[in-house]
Amino acid sequence: MTQDNAYDTVQKYHRAWTSGDIDTAMSYVADDVACRAPGVDLDGKDAYRGFIGGFAPMLTGIGDIAEFVDEDRVALFYYPQTMSTSTTPAAEFFTVKDGKITESVLIFDRLSYGPPEQA
């Protein structure tokens, strides 16, 4: 796996899920994907789809911060913007094998994505 291929796979996945196209996003994910996220460990594509598919409709925008590539691993740092926050950063660290995302470590502050405070 070359850097460009891992990077391209992650970028296509990221663009798809952040635009709400979960089906396309999942085409870049391995059936046996493992995801470690705050408060939950997800194993398998169906669990991962449910997790990402549940959050994607809340997005109102996305702000990119940085990205790093190391052979078959890619790290993305960005601001998932919702009605609750536009400044809470998130980070994902992906492992890509044979053109599919096999592992994701997702880091974010869960409390920042809760319902907006009532005035």
C-alpha positions as CSV (number, residue, x, y, z in Angstrom):
1,M,0.0,0.0,0.0
2,T,1.5,3.3,-1.0
3,Q,0.9,6.6,0.8
4,D,-1.1,8.0,-2.1
5,N,-3.5,5.0,-2.1
6,A,-4.0,5.1,1.7
7,Y,-4.4,8.9,1.6
8,D,-6.9,8.7,-1.3
9,T,-8.9,6.0,0.3
10,V,-9.3,8.0,3.6
11,Q,-10.0,11.3,1.7
12,K,-12.8,9.6,-0.3
13,Y,-14.2,8.1,2.8
14,H,-14.1,11.3,4.7
15,R,-15.6,13.4,2.0
16,A,-18.4,10.9,1.6
17,W,-19.5,10.6,5.2
18,T,-19.1,14.3,6.0
19,S,-21.4,15.0,3.0
20,G,-24.0,12.5,4.3
21,D,-23.2,9.8,1.7
22,I,-22.9,6.9,4.1
23,D,-23.2,4.2,1.4
24,T,-20.2,5.6,-0.5
25,A,-18.2,6.0,2.7
26,M,-18.8,2.4,3.7
27,S,-17.5,1.2,0.3
28,Y,-14.0,2.3,1.6
29,V,-14.4,0.3,4.9
30,A,-13.4,-3.3,5.4
31,D,-16.1,-5.7,6.6
32,D,-14.1,-6.5,9.8
33,V,-13.2,-2.8,10.6
34,A,-12.4,-2.0,14.2
35,C,-13.2,1.5,15.6
36,R,-12.2,2.8,18.9
37,A,-14.1,5.9,19.9
38,P,-14.9,7.7,23.2
39,G,-17.1,5.4,25.2
40,V,-17.5,2.7,22.6
41,D,-15.5,0.0,20.7
42,L,-17.1,-0.9,17.4
43,D,-16.4,-4.1,15.6
44,G,-17.6,-4.7,12.1
45,K,-18.9,-2.6,9.2
46,D,-22.6,-2.7,10.4
47,A,-21.7,-1.3,13.8
48,Y,-19.4,1.3,12.3
49,R,-22.1,2.3,9.7
50,G,-24.6,2.8,12.6
51,F,-22.2,5.0,14.5
52,I,-21.1,7.2,11.6
53,G,-24.6,7.2,10.1
54,G,-26.1,8.4,13.4
55,F,-23.7,11.4,13.6
56,A,-23.5,12.5,9.9
57,P,-27.0,14.1,9.8
58,M,-26.0,16.4,12.7
59,L,-23.2,18.0,10.6
60,T,-23.7,21.5,9.5
61,G,-20.2,21.8,8.1
62,I,-16.6,20.6,8.4
63,G,-13.5,22.6,9.0
64,D,-10.2,20.9,8.1
65,I,-7.2,21.4,10.4
66,A,-4.4,19.1,9.3
67,E,-3.6,15.6,8.0
68,F,-0.6,13.3,8.3
69,V,0.3,10.3,6.1
70,D,2.7,7.4,7.0
71,E,2.6,4.5,4.5
72,D,-0.7,2.7,5.3
73,R,-1.8,5.1,8.1
74,V,-3.5,8.5,7.8
75,A,-4.4,10.9,10.6
76,L,-7.0,13.6,10.0
77,F,-7.7,16.6,12.4
78,Y,-10.8,18.6,11.8
79,Y,-13.8,20.5,13.3
80,P,-17.1,18.6,12.8
81,Q,-19.5,21.5,13.0
82,T,-23.0,20.9,14.4
83,M,-25.7,23.0,16.0
84,S,-23.9,22.5,19.3
85,T,-20.4,23.4,18.3
86,S,-18.2,24.6,15.5
87,T,-14.9,24.8,17.4
88,T,-14.5,21.3,19.0
89,P,-11.7,19.5,17.3
90,A,-11.8,15.8,16.3
91,A,-9.1,13.5,15.2
92,E,-9.1,10.2,13.4
93,F,-6.3,7.8,12.9
94,F,-6.9,5.3,10.1
95,T,-5.1,2.1,9.0
96,V,-5.7,1.1,5.4
97,K,-4.9,-2.3,3.9
98,D,-5.7,-3.4,0.4
99,G,-7.7,-0.2,-0.3
100,K,-10.0,-0.5,2.7
101,I,-10.0,1.1,6.1
102,T,-9.4,-1.7,8.6
103,E,-9.0,0.4,11.8
104,S,-10.1,3.8,13.0
105,V,-9.2,5.5,16.3
106,L,-11.5,8.4,16.7
107,I,-10.9,11.1,19.4
108,F,-13.3,13.8,20.3
109,D,-15.0,15.4,23.3
110,R,-18.4,13.7,23.4
111,L,-20.0,16.3,25.7
112,S,-19.4,19.1,23.2
113,Y,-21.7,17.3,20.8
114,G,-24.6,17.1,23.1
115,P,-27.8,19.1,22.7
116,P,-27.3,22.9,22.6
117,E,-27.8,24.6,26.0
118,Q,-31.2,26.2,26.4
119,A,-31.1,30.0,26.9
